[in-house]
Amino acid sequence: MDGYTAQTYGESIADVYDEWLDPSQGHIVAALLADLAGDGSALELGIGTGRVALPLAARGVPVYGVDASPRMVEQLRAKPGSENIQVTIADLTDVPVEVPGGFSLIYIVASTLYCLPSQEEQVRCLGTAAARLRPGGRLVVEGFVPDPSRFDRGQRVEARHVDLNQVRLDVARHDPLTQTVVSQQVLVTTGGIQLYPTRVRYIWPAELDLMARLSGLTLVGRYGGWQHESFTATSPSHVSIYGLEQPTRDSQPAGPP
């Protein structure tokens, strides 16, 4: 997808992001994250409009954020409570934020890690994130579980939303060799057509575990959702929790890796 940059997704979708995602889910996510953060600070990579960061901060957790898109952060700044969150506009790859002693929690939700365009950049992000954690800290990654069977001859067209005055389509192409999906969400209304481009390099759960281990991180829990749902072979997404300490015989991952 020529001309696509780290800012492209957020800059294009910022005005409709909160409308298209269920904002109530942010409180559910924040509940689990607050338990993991404990008495320390949290850093969100890809903070966006604050869907998760704001309810987490409301629970008393000091929250920092990084995002590549100024327009997404503008949406965040328009919301009550955003003045308590320090945000850095930057690419996520090198995790350009530190606090004395390290963060107790760094988290990446909504498959945002997949937005980094190569395995090398994804590994570098995880490695730098690990270096920003304090001893005993946690790194949490939420991502969809890849399903190549969704594509027919490397492509897919899906109707995401249809009503009287608009249609939203997802038009995608898949390259299994590079694990890349490029897509456009196409919004067709009586007033015209809007395009919302996306490019992701997806990661298999077992691959993510290996990438984390290269950074000195160990899988300490994996769930099928934010309310401790079991992770199974049919789970469409995962919430994976990594720590700096090595596992023991009495400390096994929650659900199969």
N, C-alpha and C positions, 0 to 999 in steps of 0.2 A: 504494500500500500504506500505509494510514493507520497512523500511530504508528511507522513505521520511522525509525530514527535511525542515526547513524554507528556506534553501538555494537551495534546489533541483531544483525548477522550474527555477530560474534565472541562476543558474550555467549551466544548460543544454541548455537553449534556447538563451543565450546571443548573440551568433554569428549570429543568424538568426532573432532575434527579430525585428530589424528595417526593415529587408527585408519583413517580413510577415505583419507588421502593416503599415498603410498609414501614413508616416511622416508628410504630409501636415495637418493632423487633429490636430497636436500639436499646430499650430498657431491659429486655431479656438478655441481650449480649452483655450489657454493663453489669448485670448481677453476677455472672460468672467471673468476669474480668476483675471486678472489685475484690472478690475473694482471693484471687491470685495476686493482686497488687499488694494486699495487706496494708502495712503502714508506709509503703514506699511510693515512688512516683511512677507514672506510666507514660509511655510514648506510643502514639499511633502513627504508623507509616501509611500514608494515604488517608489523611484525616477527613478530606472532602468537606461536606456540609455540616459535619459534627453529629451525624446521626447516632454514633456510638459515644463519641468523646463527651458530648454535653451531658447525657445521663450518667456517665461514669464520673465526671467532675462533680455532678450534683450529689453523688454519694460520698464526697469528701476526698476523692483521690486527686492529687495534683497531676494534671494531664498536660502533656506537650504533644505537638503534632508536626508532621511534615507533609507537604503536598506540592505537586508540581504545577497545579492549576490555580492561578490567582482568582479566577471567577468562582471556583468551588469555595475558596476561602472567603470570598465576598459574601456568599450565601451563609456561611458559618457566622461571620461577623455581624450579620443582621439579626441574630437570634440572642435572646436573653441568656446570660451566663457565659457568653463567648469571651468576655473580657478577662475571664479567669484562666484562659487557655493560651499558652504561648505557641505560636505557629511559625514555622520556617518554610518559606517558599523555595523548594529545591527538588532535584531529582532524588528518588528514594534510595538509589543504589548504594551510596556511601554513608547513609544514616548521619546527616550532618548536625546532630544534636547530642550534647552530653550534659550530665548533671554530676556534681560531686558524689562520689561513692557508687555511682551507677544506678540505673533504673531497676526497680523490682519487677517491672513488666514492660515488655514491648509486644505490640500486637499488630497484625496485618489481617484485616477482614475482607469479605466480599471478593475473594480471589485476586486481590490487588497485587500480590506478589507475581502473579502471572502476567501483569502488565509490563514487567521488565522483559525486554525482547529477546534475551539470550540466557542460556543456562549459566554462562560465565557471570553475567550481571546478577542473576538470582543468587548464585553462590556467594558472590562478593557482598551482597546485601545481608545475607544471613550471617556471614562471618563478621561483618562490622557490627551488626545488631548484637551478636554474642559478646563482642568486646565492650558494648555499652551496658551490659547487664551487671548488676552487683552479684556477689556470691549468693547462690540460692535463687537467683532471679529466673523468670519464666519468659519464654518466647511463645506466642500463640499465633498460629496461622490457620485461617479459614479458607477453604478452597473447594471448588466443585470437583467431583471425581470424573475424569475424562470418560467419554462414551463415544468412541469413533463410529459405532453403529448408527448414530444419529444422522450420518452423512451418506448420501447416495452419489457415488462417483466424485467424492470430494466436495460436495456442495449440499446446501440445505436452504429451504425457504419455509419460514414458519409464521403463521398469523398469531402475534402476541396479544392483540387487542382489537376487537371489532365492535363498533357501536354505530349509532345513526349518523354521526357527523365525522367520524375518523376511523382510520385503520392503521395499526402499527405492525409492520412486518420486520422479521429478522432474516436478513439475507447473508449467508456465510459461505466461505470457502475454507477447506481444511487441507493442510499439508502434514501428513503423518510422519514424514521424515524429520521435519524440524519441530514437530508438535505445536504447530502454529495454526491459529484460526484468525482470519481477518473477516470482519463483518460490518454491515451497516444496519442500524435500526432505522427503518424508513417510516416516517410519520406522514400519512396522507390525510389531509383535512380539506374542508370546503375552501379554505384559504390558501392552499398550496401544499408543497412537499418540503419536509425537513429531513436532513440526513444526520445521523449520529454514529460516527465511525468508531470501531473498536479493533484492537489487535492484541492478542494474547499468545503467550507461549506457555501452554499448560504443563503441569507437573503431576506425575503419578504419585500417589501417597508413598510407595516404597522408595521412589526416587527422591522425594522430599526428605525422607528419613536419612538417606545416604548423604544428601547435600548438607543436612544439619550436622551430621556426624563429622563431616569434614571441617566444620566450624567449632567442634568441641561440644556440641549439643547432643543430648540424649532424649529420645521420646519417653515421656513419663505419663502420657495419657492421650487417648484419641476417642472422640465421640462422633456420633452421627448428627449432632446438633448442639445448640447452646443450653439445652436443659438436660444434659447428660444422657441423651439417647444413645443406645448401643450403635456402634459402627459395624456394619455388616457388608456383605458382598453386594447388596442392593442399595446401599446408601448413596444418594445423589451428591452428597457433600460431606466434608469432614471438618472437625475442629481439632487440630493437633497441638499438643502442649509439649514444649521442649524445655529442658533444664540443663544447667552446666554440670550438675553432679552425675556420677555414674550410677546406674541402677543396681539394686541389690536383689537377692533372691526373694526378699519379702516385698519388693517394690516393683510390680509389674505394670506395663501399660494397660490402661482401661480400654479393653476391646482389642481385637486383633490388629497388628501393625499394617 
